[in-house]
Amino acid sequence: MPQPAAQSERSSSWQKGRALVGRCRTWLLRLLLLVVLVVAGLICVRMIDASGLKAKVLADIAGVHSHESSTYSLLKERRGDSVRSRSSVAVCQKLVKLRPTDADAHVKLGDAYAEMERTKEAMASYQEALALDPNSFDAYLGMGKAYFDQGSYAEAIVSYRTALKIRPRSADAHLSLGLALSNAGKCDEAMQAFQKAKELDPTIVETQVITGKAYLQAGMYAQAIESFKDAVQTDQQHAQAYFNLGRAYLRVGDRGLALEQQRALQNLDPRLANQLLNMINP
């Protein structure tokens, strides 16, 4: 008679063991899901930090890439075709959903919209960032650049000056302010801003020229022209900036503007002036 009792006991133990294994398996699956979500979140943030957002190109080159070849490689990586730009926006939108109260997440989304020239959406993102953090330097800087791209130079000047109240030693902000002042016709104030930018970062003009050369090599002529024009505005004695601006104008077939740079070069560097003239009249 004891045999049925023993069998019942073994059966009960087996069932308990099976239930325990089931619970362990459930917890392991939950833990695995949590790990996957954490890893996915980290990958998402890495994608954003590594994305080619136009507003950050100059800072990236100045801080990391000191040689033209490195800059060229960076720009080839970051040529920002529409697919990559849309991807940046999508990733940043996901980040905002994950961290809706993080001002920096909204700034990144604004930068991504700016990369696609979706200016209104970029400005809305920067305004959301400022609502969360009224002292966000990056949001004010982004707003300034968005206003600048629209041709709203007075508003851009206000945004840049507000950014400088938060971070007065930002060479990039002084440089951006100088460009906005120059376009607004306030030349004396613009030169003061440029001078301050060069005092804070003596390499800033060289960075502009290197950036322009990289764009030129990548076939991105409009961007190259803008970089060299910015360099010329920042330092009106920079012969290499005039020379390369002339080269860029030649690439887009504008001999008249190339000749203007050649004439400006005659007093700065006659050798470069002759070299550019030979390119204009081969």
MIDOSE-1310 file (N, C-alpha, C; in nm, 2 decimals, decimal comma, always signed):
residues 282
mpqp	+0,08/-0,12/+0,00/+0,00/+0,00/+0,00/+0,08/+0,13/+0,00; +0,21/+0,13/+0,05/+0,28/+0,26/+0,05/+0,32/+0,31/-0,08; +0,32/+0,21/-0,19/+0,37/+0,25/-0,32/+0,29/+0,37/-0,38; +0,15/+0,36/-0,38/+0,08/+0,47/-0,44/+0,11/+0,61/-0,37
aaqs	+0,13/+0,61/-0,23/+0,17/+0,73/-0,16/+0,30/+0,79/-0,21; +0,40/+0,70/-0,23/+0,53/+0,74/-0,28/+0,52/+0,80/-0,42; +0,44/+0,73/-0,50/+0,42/+0,78/-0,64/+0,36/+0,92/-0,64; +0,26/+0,94/-0,55/+0,19/+1,07/-0,54/+0,28/+1,17/-0,50
erss	+0,37/+1,14/-0,40/+0,47/+1,23/-0,35/+0,57/+1,27/-0,46; +0,62/+1,17/-0,54/+0,71/+1,20/-0,65/+0,64/+1,29/-0,75; +0,51/+1,26/-0,78/+0,44/+1,34/-0,88/+0,42/+1,48/-0,84; +0,39/+1,50/-0,71/+0,38/+1,64/-0,66/+0,51/+1,71/-0,66
swqk	+0,62/+1,65/-0,63/+0,75/+1,71/-0,64/+0,79/+1,75/-0,78; +0,75/+1,66/-0,87/+0,78/+1,68/-1,01/+0,71/+1,81/-1,07; +0,58/+1,81/-1,02/+0,50/+1,93/-1,06/+0,55/+2,06/-1,01; +0,59/+2,05/-0,88/+0,65/+2,17/-0,82/+0,78/+2,22/-0,89
gral	+0,86/+2,12/-0,92/+0,98/+2,15/-1,00/+0,95/+2,21/-1,13; +0,85/+2,15/-1,20/+0,82/+2,20/-1,33/+0,77/+2,35/-1,32; +0,69/+2,37/-1,22/+0,63/+2,51/-1,20/+0,75/+2,61/-1,17; +0,85/+2,56/-1,09/+0,96/+2,65/-1,06/+1,04/+2,68/-1,19
vgrc	+1,06/+2,58/-1,27/+1,13/+2,60/-1,40/+1,06/+2,70/-1,48; +0,92/+2,69/-1,48/+0,84/+2,78/-1,56/+0,86/+2,92/-1,52; +0,86/+2,94/-1,38/+0,87/+3,08/-1,33/+1,01/+3,13/-1,36; +1,11/+3,05/-1,35/+1,25/+3,09/-1,38/+1,26/+3,13/-1,53
rtwl	+1,20/+3,05/-1,61/+1,20/+3,08/-1,76/+1,13/+3,22/-1,79; +1,02/+3,24/-1,72/+0,95/+3,37/-1,74/+1,03/+3,49/-1,70; +1,10/+3,47/-1,58/+1,19/+3,58/-1,53/+1,31/+3,60/-1,62; +1,36/+3,49/-1,67/+1,47/+3,51/-1,77/+1,43/+3,58/-1,89
lrll	+1,31/+3,55/-1,94/+1,27/+3,61/-2,07/+1,24/+3,76/-2,04; +1,19/+3,79/-1,92/+1,17/+3,94/-1,89/+1,30/+4,01/-1,88; +1,40/+3,94/-1,82/+1,53/+4,00/-1,80/+1,60/+4,02/-1,94; +1,58/+3,92/-2,03/+1,64/+3,93/-2,16/+1,57/+4,05/-2,24
llvv	+1,44/+4,07/-2,23/+1,37/+4,17/-2,29/+1,42/+4,31/-2,24; +1,44/+4,32/-2,11/+1,49/+4,44/-2,05/+1,63/+4,48/-2,11; +1,72/+4,38/-2,12/+1,85/+4,40/-2,17/+1,85/+4,45/-2,31; +1,76/+4,38/-2,39/+1,74/+4,42/-2,53/+1,70/+4,57/-2,55
lvva	+1,60/+4,61/-2,46/+1,55/+4,75/-2,46/+1,66/+4,85/-2,43; +1,74/+4,81/-2,32/+1,85/+4,90/-2,28/+1,95/+4,91/-2,39; +1,99/+4,80/-2,45/+2,09/+4,80/-2,56/+2,04/+4,89/-2,68; +1,90/+4,87/-2,71/+1,84/+4,94/-2,82/+1,85/+5,09/-2,79
glic	+1,82/+5,13/-2,67/+1,83/+5,27/-2,63/+1,96/+5,33/-2,65; +2,07/+5,25/-2,60/+2,20/+5,30/-2,62/+2,24/+5,32/-2,76; +2,20/+5,22/-2,85/+2,23/+5,23/-2,99/+2,16/+5,35/-3,05; +2,04/+5,38/-3,01/+1,97/+5,49/-3,06/+2,04/+5,62/-3,03
vrmi	+2,09/+5,64/-2,90/+2,16/+5,76/-2,86/+2,29/+5,77/-2,94; +2,36/+5,65/-2,96/+2,49/+5,66/-3,04/+2,46/+5,70/-3,18; +2,35/+5,65/-3,24/+2,32/+5,70/-3,38/+2,30/+5,85/-3,38; +2,23/+5,90/-3,28/+2,21/+6,04/-3,28/+2,34/+6,12/-3,27
dasg	+2,42/+6,08/-3,17/+2,54/+6,15/-3,15/+2,64/+6,14/-3,27; +2,62/+6,03/-3,35/+2,71/+6,01/-3,46/+2,65/+6,07/-3,59; +2,53/+6,12/-3,59/+2,46/+6,16/-3,71/+2,53/+6,29/-3,77; +2,52/+6,31/-3,90/+2,58/+6,42/-3,97/+2,49/+6,54/-3,97
lkak	+2,48/+6,61/-3,85/+2,39/+6,73/-3,85/+2,48/+6,85/-3,89; +2,42/+6,92/-3,98/+2,50/+7,03/-4,05/+2,55/+7,13/-3,94; +2,46/+7,16/-3,85/+2,50/+7,27/-3,75/+2,62/+7,23/-3,67; +2,66/+7,10/-3,67/+2,77/+7,06/-3,58/+2,90/+7,04/-3,66
vlad	+2,89/+7,05/-3,80/+3,00/+7,01/-3,88/+3,13/+7,09/-3,84; +3,11/+7,23/-3,84/+3,22/+7,31/-3,81/+3,29/+7,28/-3,67; +3,20/+7,26/-3,57/+3,26/+7,23/-3,44/+3,33/+7,10/-3,44; +3,27/+7,00/-3,51/+3,34/+6,87/-3,51/+3,47/+6,88/-3,58
iagv	+3,48/+6,95/-3,69/+3,61/+6,96/-3,76/+3,71/+7,03/-3,67; +3,67/+7,14/-3,61/+3,76/+7,22/-3,53/+3,81/+7,14/-3,41; +3,73/+7,06/-3,36/+3,77/+6,98/-3,23/+3,83/+6,85/-3,26; +3,81/+6,79/-3,38/+3,86/+6,66/-3,40/+3,95/+6,64/-3,52
hshe	+3,92/+6,71/-3,62/+3,99/+6,69/-3,75/+4,08/+6,81/-3,78; +4,21/+6,79/-3,77/+4,30/+6,90/-3,79/+4,36/+6,90/-3,93; +4,34/+6,79/-4,01/+4,40/+6,79/-4,14/+4,29/+6,78/-4,25; +4,33/+6,84/-4,36/+4,23/+6,85/-4,47/+4,18/+6,71/-4,51
ssty	+4,27/+6,61/-4,52/+4,23/+6,48/-4,56/+4,12/+6,42/-4,46; +4,14/+6,44/-4,33/+4,05/+6,39/-4,24/+3,91/+6,47/-4,25; +3,92/+6,60/-4,28/+3,80/+6,67/-4,30/+3,72/+6,63/-4,42; +3,80/+6,60/-4,53/+3,73/+6,55/-4,65/+3,66/+6,42/-4,62
sllk	+3,73/+6,33/-4,55/+3,67/+6,20/-4,52/+3,54/+6,22/-4,43; +3,55/+6,31/-4,34/+3,43/+6,34/-4,26/+3,31/+6,39/-4,34; +3,34/+6,48/-4,44/+3,23/+6,54/-4,52/+3,18/+6,43/-4,61; +3,27/+6,34/-4,66/+3,22/+6,24/-4,75/+3,12/+6,15/-4,67
errg	+3,15/+6,13/-4,54/+3,07/+6,05/-4,46/+2,93/+6,12/-4,44; +2,94/+6,25/-4,43/+2,83/+6,33/-4,38/+2,77/+6,41/-4,50; +2,77/+6,36/-4,62/+2,72/+6,44/-4,73/+2,57/+6,47/-4,71; +2,51/+6,40/-4,62/+2,37/+6,43/-4,58/+2,27/+6,42/-4,69
dsvr	+2,27/+6,30/-4,76/+2,17/+6,28/-4,86/+2,03/+6,27/-4,79; +1,92/+6,28/-4,87/+1,79/+6,29/-4,81/+1,76/+6,17/-4,72; +1,80/+6,05/-4,76/+1,77/+5,93/-4,68/+1,84/+5,94/-4,55; +1,96/+5,98/-4,54/+2,03/+5,99/-4,41/+1,97/+6,10/-4,33
srss	+1,93/+6,21/-4,39/+1,87/+6,32/-4,31/+1,73/+6,27/-4,25; +1,65/+6,20/-4,33/+1,53/+6,15/-4,28/+1,55/+6,06/-4,17; +1,66/+5,98/-4,18/+1,69/+5,88/-4,08/+1,72/+5,96/-3,95; +1,80/+6,07/-3,96/+1,84/+6,14/-3,84/+1,71/+6,20/-3,77
vavc	+1,62/+6,25/-3,85/+1,49/+6,30/-3,80/+1,42/+6,19/-3,72; +1,41/+6,08/-3,79/+1,33/+5,97/-3,73/+1,39/+5,92/-3,59; +1,52/+5,91/-3,59/+1,59/+5,87/-3,47/+1,57/+5,98/-3,36; +1,58/+6,11/-3,40/+1,56/+6,21/-3,30/+1,42/+6,22/-3,25
qklv	+1,33/+6,19/-3,33/+1,19/+6,19/-3,29/+1,16/+6,08/-3,19; +1,23/+5,96/-3,21/+1,22/+5,85/-3,11/+1,28/+5,90/-2,98; +1,39/+5,97/-2,99/+1,46/+6,01/-2,86/+1,37/+6,11/-2,78; +1,30/+6,20/-2,86/+1,21/+6,29/-2,79/+1,09/+6,22/-2,72
klrp	+1,05/+6,11/-2,79/+0,94/+6,03/-2,72/+0,99/+5,96/-2,60; +1,12/+5,91/-2,60/+1,17/+5,85/-2,49/+1,20/+5,95/-2,37; +1,25/+6,07/-2,41/+1,29/+6,17/-2,31/+1,22/+6,30/-2,34; +1,09/+6,31/-2,33/+1,01/+6,43/-2,37/+1,04/+6,55/-2,28
tdad	+1,10/+6,54/-2,16/+1,13/+6,65/-2,08/+1,28/+6,69/-2,09; +1,35/+6,63/-2,18/+1,50/+6,66/-2,20/+1,52/+6,76/-2,31; +1,56/+6,88/-2,27/+1,58/+6,99/-2,36/+1,67/+6,95/-2,47; +1,78/+6,88/-2,43/+1,88/+6,85/-2,53/+1,83/+6,76/-2,64
ahvk	+1,73/+6,67/-2,61/+1,67/+6,59/-2,71/+1,60/+6,67/-2,81; +1,53/+6,77/-2,77/+1,45/+6,86/-2,86/+1,55/+6,94/-2,94; +1,67/+6,98/-2,89/+1,77/+7,05/-2,96/+1,82/+6,96/-3,08; +1,85/+6,84/-3,04/+1,89/+6,74/-3,15/+1,79/+6,73/-3,26
lgda	+1,66/+6,72/-3,22/+1,56/+6,71/-3,32/+1,56/+6,84/-3,41; +1,57/+6,95/-3,34/+1,58/+7,08/-3,42/+1,69/+7,08/-3,52; +1,81/+7,03/-3,47/+1,93/+7,02/-3,56/+1,90/+6,93/-3,68; +1,83/+6,82/-3,65/+1,80/+6,72/-3,76/+1,70/+6,79/-3,86
yaem	+1,60/+6,86/-3,81/+1,51/+6,93/-3,90/+1,59/+7,04/-3,98; +1,68/+7,11/-3,92/+1,76/+7,21/-3,99/+1,84/+7,15/-4,10; +1,89/+7,03/-4,07/+1,97/+6,95/-4,18/+1,89/+6,93/-4,30; +1,76/+6,91/-4,29/+1,67/+6,89/-4,40/+1,61/+7,02/-4,45
ertk	+1,65/+7,13/-4,39/+1,60/+7,26/-4,43/+1,45/+7,28/-4,40; +1,40/+7,20/-4,30/+1,27/+7,22/-4,25/+1,27/+7,32/-4,13; +1,28/+7,44/-4,17/+1,31/+7,55/-4,08/+1,21/+7,57/-3,97; +1,08/+7,57/-4,01/+0,97/+7,59/-3,92/+0,97/+7,48/-3,81
eama	+0,99/+7,36/-3,85/+0,99/+7,25/-3,75/+1,11/+7,26/-3,66; +1,22/+7,30/-3,72/+1,34/+7,32/-3,64/+1,32/+7,42/-3,53; +1,26/+7,53/-3,57/+1,24/+7,64/-3,48/+1,14/+7,60/-3,37; +1,04/+7,52/-3,41/+0,94/+7,47/-3,31/+1,01/+7,38/-3,20
syqe	+1,11/+7,30/-3,25/+1,18/+7,21/-3,16/+1,27/+7,29/-3,07; +1,34/+7,40/-3,12/+1,42/+7,48/-3,04/+1,34/+7,55/-2,93; +1,22/+7,60/-2,97/+1,13/+7,67/-2,88/+1,09/+7,57/-2,77; +1,06/+7,45/-2,80/+1,02/+7,35/-2,70/+1,14/+7,33/-2,61
alal	+1,26/+7,32/-2,66/+1,38/+7,31/-2,58/+1,39/+7,42/-2,48; +1,36/+7,54/-2,53/+1,38/+7,66/-2,44/+1,26/+7,67/-2,34; +1,15/+7,61/-2,37/+1,04/+7,60/-2,27/+1,08/+7,51/-2,16; +1,16/+7,41/-2,19/+1,21/+7,32/-2,09/+1,33/+7,37/-2,01
dpns	+1,41/+7,44/-2,09/+1,54/+7,49/-2,03/+1,56/+7,63/-2,09; +1,52/+7,74/-2,02/+1,54/+7,87/-2,07/+1,68/+7,91/-2,08; +1,78/+7,84/-2,03/+1,92/+7,87/-2,04/+1,99/+7,77/-2,13; +1,92/+7,72/-2,23/+1,98/+7,63/-2,33/+2,06/+7,70/-2,43
fday	+2,19/+7,70/-2,42/+2,28/+7,77/-2,51/+2,26/+7,72/-2,65; +2,26/+7,58/-2,67/+2,25/+7,52/-2,80/+2,11/+7,55/-2,87; +2,01/+7,57/-2,79/+1,88/+7,60/-2,85/+1,88/+7,74/-2,90; +1,94/+7,84/-2,83/+1,95/+7,98/-2,88/+2,04/+7,98/-3,00
lgmg	+2,15/+7,91/-3,00/+2,23/+7,90/-3,12/+2,16/+7,85/-3,24; +2,09/+7,74/-3,22/+2,01/+7,68/-3,33/+1,90/+7,77/-3,38; +1,84/+7,84/-3,29/+1,73/+7,94/-3,33/+1,80/+8,05/-3,42; +1,92/+8,10/-3,37/+1,99/+8,20/-3,45/+2,02/+8,15/-3,59
kayf	+2,07/+8,03/-3,60/+2,10/+7,98/-3,73/+1,98/+7,96/-3,82; +1,86/+7,92/-3,76/+1,74/+7,90/-3,83/+1,69/+8,04/-3,88; +1,70/+8,14/-3,80/+1,66/+8,28/-3,84/+1,75/+8,33/-3,95; +1,88/+8,30/-3,94/+1,98/+8,34/-4,04/+1,95/+8,28/-4,17
dqgs	+1,92/+8,15/-4,17/+1,89/+8,08/-4,30/+1,76/+8,14/-4,36; +1,67/+8,19/-4,28/+1,55/+8,25/-4,34/+1,57/+8,40/-4,39; +1,69/+8,45/-4,36/+1,72/+8,59/-4,39/+1,67/+8,68/-4,29; +1,62/+8,63/-4,17/+1,57/+8,72/-4,06/+1,69/+8,76/-3,97
yaea	+1,77/+8,85/-4,02/+1,90/+8,88/-3,95/+1,88/+8,95/-3,81; +1,78/+9,03/-3,80/+1,76/+9,10/-3,67/+1,73/+9,00/-3,57; +1,64/+8,90/-3,60/+1,60/+8,80/-3,50/+1,72/+8,71/-3,47; +1,80/+8,68/-3,58/+1,92/+8,60/-3,56/+2,02/+8,66/-3,46
ivsy	+2,03/+8,79/-3,47/+2,12/+8,87/-3,39/+2,08/+8,86/-3,24; +1,95/+8,88/-3,22/+1,89/+8,87/-3,08/+1,92/+8,73/-3,02; +1,90/+8,62/-3,10/+1,92/+8,49/-3,05/+2,07/+8,46/-3,02; +2,16/+8,51/-3,11/+2,30/+8,49/-3,09/+2,35/+8,56/-2,96
rtal	+2,30/+8,68/-2,94/+2,34/+8,76/-2,83/+2,29/+8,70/-2,70; +2,17/+8,64/-2,71/+2,12/+8,57/-2,59/+2,20/+8,45/-2,56; +2,24/+8,38/-2,66/+2,33/+8,26/-2,64/+2,46/+8,30/-2,58; +2,51/+8,42/-2,62/+2,64/+8,47/-2,57/+2,63/+8,51/-2,42
kirp	+2,51/+8,55/-2,38/+2,49/+8,58/-2,24/+2,51/+8,46/-2,15; +2,47/+8,34/-2,21/+2,48/+8,21/-2,14/+2,62/+8,16/-2,15; +2,69/+8,17/-2,27/+2,82/+8,12/-2,28/+2,90/+8,23/-2,36; +2,95/+8,33/-2,28/+3,02/+8,44/-2,35/+3,15/+8,41/-2,42
rsad	+3,21/+8,29/-2,39/+3,34/+8,26/-2,45/+3,32/+8,16/-2,57; +3,21/+8,16/-2,63/+3,19/+8,07/-2,74/+3,23/+8,14/-2,87; +3,34/+8,09/-2,93/+3,39/+8,14/-3,05/+3,29/+8,12/-3,17; +3,22/+8,01/-3,17/+3,12/+7,98/-3,27/+3,01/+8,08/-3,27
ahls	+2,96/+8,12/-3,14/+2,85/+8,21/-3,13/+2,89/+8,35/-3,17; +3,02/+8,39/-3,14/+3,07/+8,52/-3,18/+3,08/+8,53/-3,33; +3,13/+8,42/-3,39/+3,14/+8,41/-3,54/+3,00/+8,42/-3,60; +2,91/+8,34/-3,55/+2,77/+8,35/-3,61/+2,71/+8,49/-3,59
lgla	+2,73/+8,55/-3,48/+2,68/+8,68/-3,46/+2,74/+8,78/-3,56; +2,87/+8,77/-3,58/+2,94/+8,85/-3,68/+2,88/+8,84/-3,82; +2,85/+8,72/-3,86/+2,79/+8,70/-3,99/+2,66/+8,76/-4,00; +2,58/+8,74/-3,90/+2,44/+8,80/-3,90/+2,45/+8,96/-3,90
lsna	+2,54/+9,01/-3,82/+2,56/+9,16/-3,82/+2,60/+9,21/-3,96; +2,70/+9,13/-4,02/+2,75/+9,17/-4,15/+2,64/+9,18/-4,25; +2,55/+9,07/-4,25/+2,44/+9,06/-4,35/+2,34/+9,17/-4,32; +2,33/+9,22/-4,19/+2,23/+9,32/-4,16/+2,29/+9,46/-4,19
gkcd	+2,42/+9,47/-4,24/+2,48/+9,59/-4,27/+2,54/+9,66/-4,16; +2,56/+9,59/-4,04/+2,63/+9,65/-3,93/+2,77/+9,61/-3,92; +2,85/+9,67/-4,01/+2,99/+9,62/-4,04/+3,08/+9,64/-3,92; +3,07/+9,75/-3,85/+3,16/+9,78/-3,74/+3,14/+9,68/-3,63
eamq	+3,01/+9,65/-3,60/+2,98/+9,56/-3,49/+3,02/+9,41/-3,54; +3,00/+9,39/-3,67/+3,04/+9,26/-3,72/+3,19/+9,23/-3,70; +3,27/+9,33/-3,73/+3,42/+9,32/-3,72/+3,46/+9,30/-3,58; +3,39/+9,36/-3,48/+3,42/+9,34/-3,34/+3,39/+9,19/-3,30
afqk	+3,28/+9,14/-3,35/+3,24/+9,00/-3,32/+3,34/+8,91/-3,38; +3,38/+8,93/-3,51/+3,48/+8,85/-3,57/+3,61/+8,85/-3,49; +3,65/+8,97/-3,45/+3,78/+8,98/-3,38/+3,77/+8,90/-3,25; +3,66/+8,91/-3,18/+3,64/+8,83/-3,05/+3,65/+8,68/-3,08
akel	+3,59/+8,64/-3,19/+3,59/+8,50/-3,22/+3,73/+8,45/-3,25; +3,81/+8,53/-3,32/+3,95/+8,50/-3,34/+4,03/+8,50/-3,21; +4,00/+8,59/-3,12/+4,07/+8,59/-2,99/+4,05/+8,47/-2,92; +3,92/+8,42/-2,92/+3,88/+8,30/-2,84/+3,93/+8,18/-2,91
dpti	+3,94/+8,18/-3,04/+3,98/+8,06/-3,11/+4,06/+8,11/-3,24; +4,20/+8,12/-3,22/+4,28/+8,17/-3,33/+4,27/+8,08/-3,46; +4,23/+7,96/-3,44/+4,23/+7,86/-3,56/+4,09/+7,87/-3,63; +4,00/+7,96/-3,59/+3,87/+7,95/-3,65/+3,86/+7,98/-3,80
vetq	+3,94/+8,08/-3,84/+3,94/+8,11/-3,99/+4,00/+7,99/-4,06; +4,11/+7,93/-4,01/+4,17/+7,82/-4,08/+4,07/+7,70/-4,09; +3,99/+7,69/-3,98/+3,89/+7,58/-3,98/+3,79/+7,61/-4,09; +3,75/+7,74/-4,11/+3,65/+7,77/-4,22/+3,71/+7,74/-4,36
vitg	+3,84/+7,77/-4,37/+3,91/+7,74/-4,50/+3,92/+7,59/-4,53; +3,96/+7,52/-4,42/+3,97/+7,37/-4,44/+3,83/+7,31/-4,47; +3,73/+7,36/-4,40/+3,59/+7,31/-4,43/+3,56/+7,34/-4,58; +3,59/+7,46/-4,62/+3,56/+7,50/-4,76/+3,63/+7,41/-4,86
kayl	+3,76/+7,38/-4,83/+3,84/+7,29/-4,92/+3,78/+7,15/-4,93; +3,73/+7,10/-4,81/+3,67/+6,97/-4,81/+3,54/+6,97/-4,89; +3,46/+7,07/-4,87/+3,34/+7,08/-4,96/+3,37/+7,09/-5,10; +3,48/+7,16/-5,14/+3,52/+7,18/-5,28/+3,56/+7,04/-5,33
qagm	+3,64/+6,97/-5,26/+3,68/+6,84/-5,31/+3,57/+6,74/-5,32; +3,47/+6,76/-5,23/+3,35/+6,67/-5,23/+3,25/+6,70/-5,34; +3,28/+6,81/-5,42/+3,19/+6,86/-5,52/+3,07/+6,93/-5,47; +3,07/+6,98/-5,34/+2,96/+7,05/-5,28/+2,99/+7,20/-5,29
yaqa	+2,98/+7,26/-5,41/+3,03/+7,39/-5,44/+2,96/+7,50/-5,37; +2,83/+7,49/-5,35/+2,75/+7,60/-5,28/+2,80/+7,61/-5,14; +2,82/+7,49/-5,07/+2,87/+7,49/-4,93/+3,01/+7,54/-4,93; +3,09/+7,51/-5,03/+3,23/+7,56/-5,03/+3,23/+7,71/-5,04
iesf	+3,15/+7,76/-5,13/+3,15/+7,91/-5,14/+3,11/+7,98/-5,01; +3,01/+7,92/-4,95/+2,96/+7,98/-4,82/+3,08/+7,98/-4,72; +3,15/+7,87/-4,71/+3,26/+7,86/-4,61/+3,37/+7,96/-4,64; +3,41/+7,97/-4,77/+3,51/+8,07/-4,80/+3,47/+8,21/-4,79
kdav	+3,34/+8,24/-4,82/+3,29/+8,37/-4,79/+3,29/+8,41/-4,65; +3,25/+8,31/-4,56/+3,26/+8,33/-4,42/+3,40/+8,36/-4,37; +3,50/+8,29/-4,43/+3,64/+8,31/-4,39/+3,68/+8,45/-4,43; +3,64/+8,49/-4,55/+3,68/+8,63/-4,60/+3,62/+8,74/-4,52
qtdq	+3,49/+8,71/-4,48/+3,43/+8,81/-4,39/+3,50/+8,82/-4,25; +3,54/+8,70/-4,20/+3,60/+8,70/-4,07/+3,74/+8,76/-4,07; +3,82/+8,74/-4,18/+3,95/+8,79/-4,19/+3,98/+8,84/-4,33; +3,97/+8,97/-4,35/+3,97/+9,02/-4,49/+4,12/+9,03/-4,54
qhaq	+4,21/+8,98/-4,46/+4,35/+8,97/-4,51/+4,40/+8,83/-4,54; +4,30/+8,73/-4,54/+4,34/+8,59/-4,56/+4,34/+8,56/-4,70; +4,46/+8,55/-4,76/+4,48/+8,53/-4,90/+4,43/+8,40/-4,95; +4,45/+8,29/-4,87/+4,41/+8,16/-4,91/+4,25/+8,15/-4,92
ayfn	+4,19/+8,23/-4,84/+4,04/+8,23/-4,84/+3,99/+8,29/-4,97; +4,05/+8,40/-5,01/+4,02/+8,47/-5,14/+4,05/+8,37/-5,26; +4,17/+8,31/-5,25/+4,21/+8,22/-5,36/+4,11/+8,11/-5,38; +4,08/+8,04/-5,27/+3,99/+7,93/-5,28/+3,85/+7,97/-5,31
lgra	+3,81/+8,09/-5,27/+3,67/+8,14/-5,31/+3,67/+8,16/-5,46; +3,78/+8,21/-5,52/+3,79/+8,22/-5,66/+3,78/+8,09/-5,73; +3,85/+7,99/-5,68/+3,84/+7,85/-5,73/+3,70/+7,80/-5,73; +3,63/+7,82/-5,62/+3,50/+7,77/-5,60/+3,40/+7,84/-5,70
ylrv	+3,42/+7,97/-5,72/+3,33/+8,04/-5,82/+3,36/+7,98/-5,96; +3,49/+7,95/-5,99/+3,52/+7,89/-6,12/+3,45/+7,76/-6,14; +3,44/+7,68/-6,03/+3,37/+7,55/-6,04/+3,23/+7,56/-6,08; +3,16/+7,67/-6,04/+3,02/+7,69/-6,08/+3,01/+7,78/-6,20
gdrg	+3,12/+7,81/-6,27/+3,12/+7,88/-6,39/+3,10/+8,03/-6,38; +3,13/+8,09/-6,27/+3,11/+8,23/-6,25/+3,25/+8,30/-6,26; +3,30/+8,33/-6,38/+3,43/+8,39/-6,40/+3,43/+8,54/-6,34; +3,32/+8,61/-6,35/+3,32/+8,75/-6,30/+3,35/+8,75/-6,15
lale	+3,29/+8,67/-6,07/+3,32/+8,67/-5,93/+3,45/+8,61/-5,90; +3,50/+8,52/-5,98/+3,64/+8,47/-5,96/+3,74/+8,58/-5,99; +3,71/+8,67/-6,09/+3,80/+8,78/-6,11/+3,80/+8,88/-6,00; +3,69/+8,90/-5,93/+3,68/+8,99/-5,82/+3,78/+8,94/-5,71
qqra	+3,78/+8,81/-5,69/+3,87/+8,75/-5,58/+4,02/+8,77/-5,63; +4,04/+8,75/-5,76/+4,18/+8,77/-5,81/+4,23/+8,91/-5,79; +4,14/+9,01/-5,81/+4,18/+9,15/-5,79/+4,21/+9,18/-5,64; +4,13/+9,12/-5,56/+4,15/+9,14/-5,41/+4,28/+9,08/-5,37
lqnl	+4,32/+8,97/-5,44/+4,45/+8,90/-5,41/+4,57/+8,97/-5,45; +4,56/+9,06/-5,54/+4,68/+9,13/-5,60/+4,76/+9,20/-5,49; +4,70/+9,26/-5,39/+4,77/+9,33/-5,29/+4,81/+9,24/-5,17; +4,74/+9,13/-5,16/+4,76/+9,04/-5,05/+4,87/+8,93/-5,08
dprl	+4,86/+8,88/-5,20/+4,96/+8,77/-5,24/+4,97/+8,77/-5,39; +5,06/+8,84/-5,46/+5,07/+8,85/-5,60/+5,08/+8,71/-5,67; +5,16/+8,62/-5,60/+5,18/+8,49/-5,65/+5,05/+8,41/-5,67; +4,97/+8,41/-5,56/+4,84/+8,35/-5,56/+4,74/+8,42/-5,66
anql	+4,76/+8,55/-5,67/+4,67/+8,63/-5,77/+4,70/+8,58/-5,91; +4,83/+8,56/-5,95/+4,87/+8,52/-6,08/+4,82/+8,37/-6,10; +4,84/+8,29/-6,00/+4,79/+8,15/-6,01/+4,64/+8,14/-6,04; +4,56/+8,22/-5,97/+4,42/+8,22/-5,99/+4,39/+8,28/-6,13
lnmi	+4,46/+8,38/-6,17/+4,44/+8,44/-6,31/+4,46/+8,33/-6,42; +4,57/+8,25/-6,40/+4,59/+8,15/-6,49/+4,48/+8,04/-6,50; +4,42/+8,02/-6,39/+4,30/+7,93/-6,38/+4,18/+7,99/-6,46; +4,17/+8,12/-6,44/+4,05/+8,19/-6,50/+4,07/+8,20/-6,65
np	+4,20/+8,23/-6,69/+4,23/+8,24/-6,84/+4,34/+8,14/-6,87; +4,30/+8,01/-6,88/+4,40/+7,91/-6,91/+4,47/+7,92/-7,05
